[in-house]
Amino acid sequence: MRIISCISLLLVLPAIAFITVHEDPTINQIQVIGSHNSYKQAIDPALFTMFKKTDSISASKIDYEHISIPEQLNMGLRNLEIDVYADSAGGRYAHPKGLDWAKDQPAFDASGEMRKPGFKVLHIPELDFRSSTPTFVEALKVLRTWSEAHADHTPVFITLEAKDDSIKKPGFTSPELFTPKVFDELDKVILEHLGKEHIILPDLVRGKYSSLEGAVLHQNWPKLSQAKGKFIFVLDATGKKRETYILNHPSLKGRVMFTNSDPGTPEAAFMIRNNPKDKQISEMVKKGYIVRTRADNDTQQARKNDKGDFNAACNSGAQVITTDYYLKSTHFNSDYAVSFAGGKYYRANPLFKSK
């Protein structure tokens, strides 16, 4: 398998780009590669064939799958993305309608876990519903088990998308909304099943500073040595949903997750900029923010074997780069797969100069 490696532009970056890094860098001075929709399993071929006949373009965009989360972590990936749906009564996603849209599909939820109350993990209700960790509690237990078996692992970023947008098509389930109460429960579940000792919380980063952003602009992220064996959760949300999570928690006091907040706001610490060619990424990284960007999306770059966005992501200094292709696709012919030099998924950040 041919692996695409980052092309560093260190020789042409201006001197102002560099900030001295000591032997024990802070966690904003590293760069990692991780997966997008990390839990996703393939749509069953019978259902996918039916969907492709009705909407071939949309079908092509979700024609990918991932190995198990422990296998990804064992490879060295250090970012995972998890989509969660609230299901306070249980059973909302226990029998996806897609099971009735095509014949001869494998059984789903044989253990009955999807009928129980609690957050569920899936991509698209009714259609793209197969997950290696169908419940969020199971996902957290998988993370904790792996982490405690690899206690010295470098920090793992978890981008969490709280999904409650309805699909305006007949037959699709309307998700439960993320209210302040639901977000409180989400934080509680993370703490209960992963353990506070395994999490880098916003309160820890804020420390003595009056705002989380103030701490970040003073480089108050934990040292790498302090962050080993831990996870950092980031809520991928903007607008009303982000406001709901922040409500009554200025600077994310008492919250478990960081938020995708804009510079100049008290909660600003972690930014999501999906366009790796965004010129603002490097400036935000140099100021102290942590930024996530993408190497590829909707299978487009992989189908074209186009490494342009990946190289841009590497050179932007964005600390977190997500991909669907740390391994080449098994769904179509392409040599596209991404890693840093030497097949690694973790390295020193190219915008920071080692001392």
N, C-alpha and C positions, 0 to 999 in steps of 0.2 A: 504494500500500500504506500503510495506516495503522500507524504505529509507536507502541507504548506507551512513554512516557518515565517515568523514575523521578520520584516526587513526594517531594522532600526535605522533611524536617521540621525543618530547622535552627532555625527560629524558636521551636520549642517544646521543643527539647532543652535540658536544664539545662546551665549553664555548665561544670560538672565534666566534661562529655562531651568538651570540646575540649582538645587538646594542640597547642601551637604547631608549625607546619610551616614550615620555611624554603624557599627557592626550590628547593633540591635535596632533596626528601623521601626518607626511607627507604622501602623497598619495601612495608612494612606500612602505609604512609600513602597508598596508592592504592586504587582499586577498579576491577575489570575484569569484563567479561562474556565468557564462553566457552561452548563447546559440550559436550554430554554424549554419550558414545559417538561421538566425533568422526569416526571412520573409517567409520561404518555406512552401507552402501548398502541400498536397499530389497530386501525379500524379493521374489523373482520372483512376478508376479501369479498364475501357475498354482499355485505352492506356497502362497502366502498364502491363496488362495481355499479350498484344501483344508484348511488349518489353521483358518481362520475357521469352517468348517462344524463342526469338532470342538470348538473352544474360542474362541468369539467374543470373550469378555472378555479373555483373554490376548492374542488377536490384536490387539485395539484398542490395547493398551498398547505394542506394538512396531511400530505402523504409522507409521513416520517414516523419514527418511533425511537425509543431509548432503551438501552440496557438498564438493569436495575440500579437503583440509587447507590447501594453499597458498591456495585461494580464501577460506577462512575467515580465515586470517591476513591476507590482503590487505584484507579488509573491516575489520580492526581487532580481531578477537577475540583475546583474550590468555589464554585457558585452553583446553586440549584434554584430553579424557579418552581413554585408550587401554586396552583390555582385552587382556592377554597370556595365552596358554596355552603351557606348556612342551611341547616336542616334541623331546626329545633324540635320538631315533632317526630322526625324520622320518616323514612319511606318515600320522600319526595323524588329521589333518584334511584329507587330500588328496581324499577322495571322500565328501562329506557324504551321509548316507542320504536327506536331503531331495531330492536329485537323482532318486532312484528313486520318491519318493512322488507325484510329479506329472509329467506328460508335457510335452514341448516347452519345456524350460527352456534358457536359454543355457548354453554350455560353461563349465566352471569349472576354473581352474588350467591353462590351456592351455600355459603356459610350464614347468610342473612344479616351481615354487618350493615348493609345499606338500609335496612329497615329500622335500625336503631337511631335514636336522636344523636345529633352531633355533626360537625363539619365534614363535608365530603370533598374528595379531590378528583376532579375530572376536567376535561377541556371544554367540550361542547355538549350540553344535555341532549339526550336522545340520539345523537349521532356519533360523536367522538368521546365515548364515555369509559373506555377501558383504561385502567390505571394500575400501575404496579403497587400503589398504596391507595386503595379506594377511600379510606377514611383518613382524616388529618391526624387523628390519634395514632393510627398505625404508622403514618409517615414520621411522626415525632419519635415513636418508639424505635423505628429503624435507624433514625439519626443518632439517638442516644446510645443504642447498642453498638453501632459502628464507632462512635466517638470514644466510648469508654474502652473499646478494644484497641484504639489507636490514640491513646491519651495525649501524645505529643504532636498531634496533627496541626498543621497551619490552619488559621481561621477559615471558616466556611461561611460565605455570604448566602443568605436565603432571601430571594426576592419573592414576596408573597402578594398575589393578586386576589383581592376579595371581590368575587364576581357576583353581581346581582343585576346585570343588564338583561332585559328580556329580548328574546329573538322574535321578531315580529313575523312569524310564519305559523301557519296552522299546525297544531300538534306538539308544539314545543312548550315545555314546562316553564312557568314564570318563577324565577328565583326569589327566594326570601331576601328582603332588604337588609343591608348592614346598618343597623341603628346603633346609637351609643351603647345600649345594653348588649347587642350582639358583639360589638367590638370588645367590650369588657370581657365577655365570655371567651372570645378568641385569645386575648392576652392570658387569661386564666388557664386555658387549655395548654398553651405553650409552656407556661411556667410549671404546670403540674406534671406534664409528661416528658418534657426535655430537661427541666431542672434549671433553676436560676443560676447555679454555679457553672452552667455550660453556655451562658448567654452574655454577650456584651450589650449592656443596656444603655439607653440614652443618658440615664442619670449618672452612670459611671464616666461617660465621656464629658458630660457637662461639668462635673466636679464642682469647683469653687466659683465657676463663672456664672454670671447672671443669666446668660442664655446659652443654649446649645450652640448656636452659630458663633458666639464669642469664643467658646472653648475650641471649636474647630479652627477658627481663624488664628488661634494661638497654638495650633498644632498639638492639641491635647488628646489626640487619639492614643489608645494604649500601644505600648511597645509590642513588637512581635512576640517576645518572650512571655508577655503577660496574656497574650491572646491565643496562645496555643491551646488546643483542646476545646475551643469555643466557637459559637455561631453568632452571626449578626443578622437580625431580621430587618427587612426593609419593606414597608408597605408601598406597593406600586399602585398609587391612586393619586388623582388630582381633584380639584373642584370640591363639590359637596361631600364626597366620600372622604377625602382627606380632612376637610374641615370637621366632619363628624368624629374622626379619630382623635383630632387635636383638641376638640371641645373640652374645656375644663382641665386641660393638661398642657399649659403653656410651656414651650421648650421641651415638650414631651415628658414632663415630670410624671413619674409613675407609670409610664408606658413601656411596653416591651419592644416595640418596633420603632425604627427610624422611619421617616416619611420622605417621599419625593417632594421636598419643599424648595421653593425658589430662593436664590440669594437675596439677602436683605430681610429675611423673616427669621424670627427667633428659633424656629425649628430647622433651619437650613443646615444640613450636614451631609446628606446623601442626595445626589442628583441622578435622574435617569434621563439620558439623552440618547435616543435610539439611533440617531444619524451619526455614524462615526466620523463623518467629515465636518461636523459642527465645529467651527473655529473656536467656540467658547469653551470647549472641553478642556483644552490645555490650560487656559487661564484659570478655570475653576479648580483644576487639580493643583496648580501651583499655589493657589490661595489656601488650600487645606481641605477642600471638600473631597469626598469620594464620589466618583462618577461611574455609572454603569452604562455601557453602550453595547451594540450588537454587531457581530461579524457577518451575519446573514439573516434573512427572514423569508418566510413563505416559500422556501426551497429554491428561490430564484438564483442565488449565487452558486449554489451547489450544482444546479442543472447546467449552468454555463461554465462551471469551474472557474469562477471569477473571484480572485483573491483581493481585489481592490479595496473593498470595505474592511476586510480583515486587517490588511496592512495599515489602513487609515486608523483603525481602532487601536492597533498596537502602538502606533506612533503618536496618537493623541494623548497618551498617558492615562487614559481612563483605567481605573484600577480593576474594573470588572468587565470582562468581555464575554458575552453569551453567544452560543452557537447551537445549532442542531446537529453539527457534524464534527465532533471530535473523532468520530469514526466515519468512514465513507458510507454512503447510502447503500442500503440493501434493496431499495425500492426502484432505483433507476441507475443506469450506468454513469458513473462520474468518479474521478479520482479526488474530488474535493474533500479535504479533511483538514482541520486546523490544529495547530499547536505552536508553542514557542520552539526555538532551536533545540534540537536534541529530543524532540517528542515530549517536552515538558509543558505543564499547564500552570506553572507558577514561576515568577522571576522577580528580580528587582525592577522597580519602575524606571523606564528609560528617561523620565523627566527629572530624576533625582540622581545626584552624583555621589558615588561612594567615596568615603574618606579612608 
